[in-house]
Amino acid sequence: MLNVIRRQIKSYKMNKLRARFGKLGENVVFHTDSKFGNPEKITVGSHVYIGPEAYISARGGVTIQDGVIIGPRLSVLTSNHRYDGAEMLPYDGGVYLKPVTIEKNVWIGAHVLLCPGVTVGEGSVVAMGSVVTKDVPPYSIIGGNPAKVIKTRDIEKYKELDANGQLYMKLKQENKVEINYL
């Protein structure tokens, strides 16, 4: 009985939060322990997974396109204090707002920080623990602090998979994914 009540409470919380998003596509999965500041400024595409304990502060706006998979404990910041030319120390009341965009079919590993104003390009992979301070070119594999390009995906293969609708989250939600431990 207690488990039924817990599930109902979780479902209620999820539905209440979903209603506050700016736009939410089909088959979006996120955890109730995630925190979303200004969810009305968040746009999420379809077949998106946002892992546990995500923190998305969206004062400047956040766009997450279709097919994105985000690991645990992602942090997204879209604002920063004015310190350069500030009238007080260490900063004043000025706040810069810069949107963050995660383009389609991006995979973001655990413990990643996306700084204000960055765009993570289509088909990119962001290694766990990365601090992304600049735009990520499409099809890039990046990692580090600050994150740098490590290599580039096979673009022809990527485009073939994309054209054929081979999106992991979509196929998983249709029970068409078999997990193979390598």
Backbone bond lengths (Angstrom), bond angles and torsions (degrees), N, CA, C in turn:
res aa  C-N    CA-C-N  psi(-1)  N-CA   C-N-CA  omega(-1)  CA-C   N-CA-C  phi
1 M - - - 1.450 - - 1.530 111.57 -
2 L 1.339 115.40 -42.80 1.462 120.56 -179.62 1.527 111.21 -62.40
3 N 1.332 116.93 -39.24 1.468 120.64 178.02 1.525 111.77 -64.25
4 V 1.312 117.56 -36.77 1.470 121.60 177.94 1.524 109.43 -63.44
5 I 1.315 116.61 -44.57 1.468 121.08 179.53 1.528 110.02 -63.59
6 R 1.328 117.42 -43.56 1.472 120.99 178.06 1.525 111.19 -59.44
7 R 1.328 117.07 -44.21 1.470 120.84 178.96 1.522 111.14 -62.65
8 Q 1.325 116.35 -40.27 1.466 120.05 179.39 1.526 111.20 -65.98
9 I 1.320 117.12 -40.37 1.468 120.95 177.58 1.522 110.10 -64.39
10 K 1.330 116.98 -44.50 1.469 121.09 178.69 1.531 110.42 -61.43
11 S 1.317 117.04 -43.83 1.462 121.60 179.36 1.528 110.61 -62.96
12 Y 1.316 117.24 -41.56 1.464 121.75 178.12 1.528 110.48 -61.31
13 K 1.346 116.92 -46.87 1.468 121.37 179.57 1.526 111.14 -61.36
14 M 1.330 116.91 -43.60 1.470 121.40 -179.67 1.525 110.41 -62.22
15 N 1.323 117.43 -46.88 1.467 121.01 -179.08 1.522 111.71 -64.48
16 K 1.320 117.06 -38.01 1.464 121.23 178.16 1.533 110.14 -64.55
17 L 1.330 117.29 -44.00 1.465 121.37 179.12 1.521 110.80 -67.37
18 R 1.327 117.69 -44.46 1.475 121.50 179.36 1.529 111.40 -54.81
19 A 1.313 116.89 -38.19 1.466 121.20 -178.26 1.524 112.03 -67.49
20 R 1.323 117.86 -19.76 1.464 121.45 -177.28 1.525 113.26 -89.09
21 F 1.330 118.34 -14.53 1.467 120.83 -179.19 1.523 110.42 -66.99
22 G 1.357 115.80 149.23 1.457 120.52 175.94 1.513 110.91 -60.30
23 K 1.319 116.61 -48.80 1.469 122.58 176.78 1.515 107.24 -153.57
24 L 1.302 116.18 138.21 1.454 122.11 -179.32 1.512 108.34 -135.40
25 G 1.344 116.83 120.44 1.456 121.65 -179.58 1.519 112.16 -74.95
26 E 1.323 115.09 -168.57 1.463 121.65 179.87 1.526 110.31 -81.71
27 N 1.321 115.28 148.59 1.465 122.61 173.26 1.525 112.30 54.15
28 V 1.328 116.11 53.33 1.462 122.47 174.72 1.522 107.69 -99.47
29 V 1.335 116.39 129.61 1.461 121.88 -179.28 1.523 108.34 -118.68
30 F 1.330 116.50 127.23 1.461 120.90 171.42 1.521 108.15 -146.32
31 H 1.318 115.66 163.18 1.459 121.21 -174.35 1.527 110.79 -97.04
32 T 1.328 116.78 148.52 1.463 120.86 -178.81 1.525 111.85 -68.94
33 D 1.342 118.73 -16.86 1.465 119.84 178.38 1.531 112.19 -84.80
34 S 1.311 118.03 1.48 1.461 121.55 175.31 1.525 109.30 -79.69
35 K 1.333 115.11 153.26 1.464 121.38 -179.61 1.521 108.88 -117.29
36 F 1.326 116.68 130.63 1.460 122.55 -178.99 1.526 108.76 -126.15
37 G 1.342 116.72 106.29 1.455 120.88 174.83 1.518 109.40 -84.44
38 N 1.314 117.38 132.87 1.464 123.06 -177.22 1.529 112.08 55.32
39 P 1.338 118.52 54.82 1.468 120.28 -177.21 1.525 113.42 -60.37
40 E 1.322 117.42 -22.27 1.466 120.03 177.81 1.529 111.97 -65.74
41 K 1.339 116.96 -14.05 1.467 121.64 178.02 1.532 111.71 -102.41
42 I 1.331 116.21 15.11 1.465 121.80 179.19 1.522 108.85 -109.75
43 T 1.332 115.50 128.21 1.462 122.76 175.00 1.521 107.36 -115.03
44 V 1.323 116.81 125.87 1.463 121.50 -178.62 1.521 108.65 -124.71
45 G 1.331 116.49 130.41 1.457 122.21 178.02 1.518 111.79 -76.08
46 S 1.311 116.36 -162.02 1.465 122.43 -177.94 1.526 111.44 -95.28
47 H 1.335 115.14 156.56 1.471 123.29 176.39 1.526 110.67 57.29
48 V 1.336 115.21 51.40 1.460 122.75 -178.13 1.521 108.61 -115.11
49 Y 1.344 115.66 140.07 1.462 122.08 174.99 1.524 108.06 -121.87
50 I 1.325 116.19 125.20 1.464 122.41 175.85 1.516 106.50 -114.54
51 G 1.326 116.65 114.06 1.458 122.52 -174.12 1.516 113.96 -66.19
52 P 1.341 115.92 174.58 1.458 120.97 -175.98 1.529 112.67 -63.74
53 E 1.325 114.45 152.46 1.460 124.19 173.91 1.525 114.06 59.31
54 A 1.327 117.07 29.84 1.468 120.20 174.92 1.525 108.68 -69.78
55 Y 1.340 115.73 148.66 1.463 121.94 174.28 1.518 107.32 -128.77
56 I 1.319 116.91 111.97 1.464 121.43 -179.03 1.523 107.98 -122.22
57 S 1.338 115.48 109.35 1.457 122.48 177.42 1.520 107.25 -97.84
58 A 1.316 117.43 107.24 1.469 121.42 -166.41 1.528 114.28 -108.19
59 R 1.316 118.54 28.26 1.476 119.08 179.45 1.522 111.75 -53.93
60 G 1.334 117.25 -37.07 1.462 121.92 179.92 1.517 113.52 -89.62
61 G 1.327 118.13 -3.99 1.457 122.82 -179.85 1.516 112.79 98.15
62 V 1.327 116.31 137.54 1.470 122.96 177.84 1.520 108.36 -134.48
63 T 1.334 115.44 132.38 1.460 121.70 174.54 1.519 108.35 -121.35
64 I 1.329 116.22 125.96 1.461 122.96 175.74 1.522 105.85 -120.20
65 Q 1.322 116.51 115.07 1.462 120.49 -175.22 1.532 111.78 -84.11
66 D 1.330 116.72 -179.87 1.468 123.74 -175.90 1.531 112.64 -58.92
67 G 1.336 114.84 147.05 1.453 121.88 169.53 1.514 115.62 73.90
68 V 1.322 118.87 15.60 1.467 122.38 -178.24 1.525 109.77 -83.33
69 I 1.334 115.87 138.69 1.463 122.23 175.06 1.523 107.37 -122.90
70 I 1.336 115.72 125.94 1.459 122.14 -176.36 1.519 108.78 -121.25
71 G 1.335 116.21 126.81 1.457 122.06 178.75 1.522 112.39 -74.65
72 P 1.336 116.24 -179.29 1.456 120.97 -177.24 1.532 113.19 -64.57
73 R 1.313 114.60 148.51 1.457 124.39 170.50 1.526 115.02 60.93
74 L 1.324 116.99 37.50 1.465 121.20 170.57 1.525 108.44 -68.19
75 S 1.336 117.21 140.75 1.463 122.27 170.47 1.514 108.69 -120.88
76 V 1.331 116.36 129.18 1.462 122.25 176.49 1.523 107.35 -122.81
77 L 1.334 115.83 124.66 1.461 121.63 177.75 1.518 108.76 -117.65
78 T 1.321 116.61 137.01 1.467 120.69 -179.23 1.524 111.62 -123.10
79 S 1.320 116.71 9.93 1.461 119.84 179.17 1.521 109.79 -141.72
80 N 1.338 114.94 157.61 1.457 120.83 177.98 1.522 108.33 -151.41
81 H 1.321 116.67 151.52 1.458 122.00 178.04 1.523 110.86 -74.26
82 R 1.320 115.93 150.47 1.468 120.67 174.10 1.527 107.62 -83.47
83 Y 1.318 116.36 118.64 1.462 122.06 177.27 1.527 110.70 -117.63
84 D 1.329 116.96 -28.51 1.459 121.83 -179.71 1.532 108.16 -84.41
85 G 1.319 116.86 112.27 1.459 120.55 -176.31 1.519 112.51 84.04
86 A 1.326 116.24 13.71 1.457 120.86 -178.89 1.526 110.62 -69.04
87 E 1.323 115.63 155.51 1.461 122.20 179.38 1.532 111.80 -95.78
88 M 1.328 117.38 1.48 1.460 122.98 178.67 1.525 108.02 -141.85
89 L 1.324 116.35 171.70 1.465 121.04 178.06 1.521 109.32 -119.29
90 P 1.291 121.48 144.08 1.471 126.93 -4.23 1.521 113.51 -76.91
91 Y 1.351 116.41 -12.94 1.469 121.46 177.06 1.522 107.33 -154.27
92 D 1.336 116.27 169.87 1.466 118.71 178.34 1.527 110.51 -111.67
93 G 1.316 116.58 -163.10 1.463 121.13 -175.44 1.511 115.18 -78.93
94 G 1.338 117.61 -3.16 1.461 120.20 178.51 1.521 111.50 -71.91
95 V 1.313 116.18 137.17 1.468 121.17 179.82 1.521 108.67 -128.55
96 Y 1.331 115.58 126.42 1.463 121.48 175.31 1.522 108.66 -87.52
97 L 1.333 117.00 132.93 1.462 122.01 176.16 1.518 108.53 -112.72
98 K 1.349 116.44 126.06 1.462 121.57 179.52 1.524 108.75 -137.95
99 P 1.333 117.79 125.24 1.469 120.35 -177.36 1.527 112.34 -70.10
100 V 1.319 115.28 153.66 1.467 122.91 174.54 1.526 107.42 -116.67
101 T 1.340 115.66 135.15 1.462 121.35 178.72 1.521 109.55 -125.62
102 I 1.324 115.78 131.25 1.462 122.48 172.79 1.522 105.45 -114.48
103 E 1.337 116.02 109.86 1.461 120.35 -175.76 1.528 111.20 -75.56
104 K 1.317 116.53 175.16 1.468 121.51 -169.92 1.531 113.10 -64.42
105 N 1.327 113.53 148.85 1.466 123.60 173.12 1.520 113.48 61.31
106 V 1.320 117.22 35.41 1.464 122.58 176.98 1.522 108.53 -93.85
107 W 1.334 116.02 143.18 1.462 122.06 172.69 1.517 107.32 -116.07
108 I 1.333 115.88 123.37 1.461 121.92 179.10 1.520 107.75 -115.63
109 G 1.340 116.54 123.41 1.458 122.15 -178.77 1.526 112.85 -73.86
110 A 1.325 115.27 -176.46 1.465 122.45 -177.79 1.526 111.75 -69.68
111 H 1.318 115.45 150.97 1.478 123.66 172.37 1.523 113.39 58.83
112 V 1.311 118.79 39.48 1.467 122.69 179.88 1.529 108.98 -96.35
113 L 1.347 115.80 143.19 1.460 122.52 174.03 1.520 108.86 -114.96
114 L 1.337 116.54 122.75 1.466 122.42 173.58 1.524 107.17 -104.18
115 C 1.340 116.07 120.37 1.462 122.18 -176.89 1.525 111.45 -83.60
116 P 1.333 117.36 161.43 1.465 120.83 -178.60 1.525 112.92 -54.52
117 G 1.333 115.28 135.99 1.453 121.67 173.19 1.509 117.06 88.33
118 V 1.343 119.12 -2.22 1.463 119.41 -176.32 1.528 111.59 -83.97
119 T 1.331 113.88 151.83 1.461 122.75 170.15 1.513 107.06 -120.26
120 V 1.331 116.64 126.27 1.462 121.49 174.78 1.520 105.65 -96.02
121 G 1.343 115.69 113.56 1.455 121.80 -172.81 1.520 114.40 -66.28
122 E 1.311 114.93 156.06 1.458 124.26 -178.56 1.525 112.24 -47.78
123 G 1.336 115.76 135.77 1.452 122.03 173.07 1.513 115.47 71.10
124 S 1.321 118.27 9.90 1.465 120.88 -177.51 1.523 111.67 -80.08
125 V 1.334 114.69 161.05 1.455 122.80 174.84 1.524 106.67 -125.01
126 V 1.340 116.53 127.97 1.457 122.06 179.42 1.528 107.43 -110.37
127 A 1.340 116.49 116.81 1.466 121.59 -176.84 1.526 111.16 -65.66
128 M 1.333 115.58 151.71 1.458 120.56 -179.40 1.527 110.79 -57.88
129 G 1.323 114.85 145.15 1.453 121.34 177.65 1.518 115.24 78.06
130 S 1.314 118.22 4.42 1.468 121.07 -176.78 1.525 111.56 -75.10
131 V 1.339 114.37 149.62 1.457 122.14 172.45 1.518 106.05 -115.68
132 V 1.333 116.13 109.43 1.463 121.68 -174.38 1.527 108.34 -95.87
133 T 1.344 115.54 109.80 1.462 121.80 -176.32 1.522 112.74 -107.03
134 K 1.339 116.50 -14.23 1.469 121.54 -178.26 1.526 109.15 -134.32
135 D 1.337 115.80 163.94 1.462 120.50 178.24 1.522 111.40 -57.24
136 V 1.330 115.43 144.26 1.465 122.86 178.85 1.524 107.91 -103.67
137 P 1.344 117.75 123.30 1.467 119.40 178.71 1.537 110.81 -63.88
138 P 1.329 117.97 149.07 1.463 120.44 177.06 1.532 111.60 -54.33
139 Y 1.323 115.63 147.22 1.471 124.98 173.84 1.528 113.21 67.37
140 S 1.335 118.54 18.41 1.463 122.15 -176.95 1.519 111.28 -93.13
141 I 1.324 115.22 149.07 1.454 121.94 168.55 1.519 104.14 -108.55
142 I 1.349 116.52 119.92 1.458 120.00 -175.30 1.518 110.43 -125.82
143 G 1.338 115.71 159.33 1.446 120.79 176.45 1.507 111.01 -167.41
144 G 1.337 115.65 161.83 1.451 121.80 174.07 1.511 113.88 108.75
145 N 1.350 113.54 -178.64 1.458 122.31 179.17 1.519 108.95 -136.40
146 P 1.336 117.22 101.73 1.456 127.94 -2.23 1.528 110.79 -73.30
147 A 1.325 116.35 154.77 1.470 121.19 -177.26 1.520 110.93 -65.80
148 K 1.330 114.76 139.02 1.464 122.29 177.46 1.530 108.79 -131.93
149 V 1.333 115.93 157.28 1.464 120.38 178.16 1.523 108.53 -69.67
150 I 1.330 116.11 127.60 1.462 122.92 177.44 1.522 109.45 -96.27
151 K 1.324 115.72 -43.64 1.462 121.45 176.16 1.520 109.03 -162.96
152 T 1.322 115.76 179.44 1.459 121.84 -179.62 1.523 108.97 -120.12
153 R 1.319 116.04 143.16 1.465 121.28 176.18 1.522 110.80 -62.86
154 D 1.327 115.88 162.52 1.461 122.22 169.44 1.534 105.49 -73.72
155 I 1.334 116.30 101.45 1.466 121.51 -171.98 1.523 112.04 -64.15
156 E 1.333 117.80 -40.12 1.470 120.19 179.24 1.525 110.85 -61.66
157 K 1.338 116.89 -44.69 1.467 121.31 179.23 1.533 110.08 -64.34
158 Y 1.319 116.09 -43.05 1.463 120.35 178.22 1.527 110.59 -57.29
159 K 1.323 116.35 -49.92 1.469 120.89 -177.11 1.529 111.63 -64.11
160 E 1.328 116.61 -35.09 1.472 120.75 176.69 1.533 110.35 -64.07
161 L 1.344 116.35 -47.96 1.467 120.58 179.57 1.530 111.18 -62.67
162 D 1.328 116.36 -41.57 1.463 120.97 179.53 1.531 110.71 -63.93
163 A 1.324 116.56 -45.41 1.474 121.05 -179.14 1.528 111.71 -62.66
164 N 1.338 116.46 -30.87 1.463 121.30 -179.38 1.534 113.00 -90.79
165 G 1.336 117.23 6.95 1.464 120.56 176.66 1.509 114.94 68.66
166 Q 1.315 117.64 28.90 1.460 121.75 -178.20 1.535 110.57 -85.50
167 L 1.330 116.06 64.82 1.458 122.56 179.92 1.520 108.98 -95.12
168 Y 1.320 116.75 122.68 1.454 122.04 -175.30 1.533 112.28 -52.83
169 M 1.344 117.47 -54.14 1.466 119.55 -176.07 1.525 112.16 -62.78
170 K 1.311 117.34 -38.34 1.469 120.75 178.92 1.528 109.83 -63.89
171 L 1.326 116.09 -48.20 1.464 120.31 -179.09 1.527 111.37 -66.87
172 K 1.334 116.98 -37.12 1.460 120.50 178.16 1.528 110.22 -63.70
173 Q 1.335 116.56 -42.81 1.461 120.27 179.77 1.528 111.92 -66.57
174 E 1.339 116.46 -21.25 1.467 121.83 176.14 1.528 111.25 -94.44
175 N 1.335 117.57 9.27 1.472 124.27 -178.46 1.520 112.38 58.24
176 K 1.325 117.01 39.25 1.461 121.62 -179.90 1.524 112.12 -113.01
177 V 1.327 117.44 16.71 1.460 121.23 179.75 1.515 108.53 -113.91
178 E 1.308 115.28 127.15 1.459 121.41 174.93 1.523 107.35 -108.09
179 I 1.333 116.77 125.80 1.460 121.07 -179.48 1.523 108.79 -82.50
180 N 1.333 115.53 126.41 1.467 122.27 177.69 1.517 108.75 -121.85
181 Y 1.322 116.82 113.84 1.464 120.35 178.86 1.514 108.72 -79.28
182 L 1.323 115.10 122.66 1.466 120.75 -174.84 1.509 112.17 -91.75
